[in-house]
Amino acid sequence: MERTEIDAVRRMPLADFLARLGHEPVRRSGNELWYLAPYRGERTSSFRVNVAKQLWYDFGLGKGGDIFT
């Protein structure tokens, strides 16, 4: 991937990226969007995206990161 492509991906909002993959938030709380984890089946949302910081955190796994992680 070229540097310009990496920069373009880095600027893409996480919510837009997830929407392109078919995932929509189940609730919003301030700057946080809550999703059902996109890689496992669950009934209670545990995958949080902070739209201000463009970071995600999965409480089920105890891990998080940016659009590349």
Protein Blocks (a to p, Z undefined) as FASTA:
>chain_A
ZZklmmmmmmpcfklmmmmnopacfbdehjaccdddfkbccfbdcbdcdfklopacdfkn
opacdfkZZ
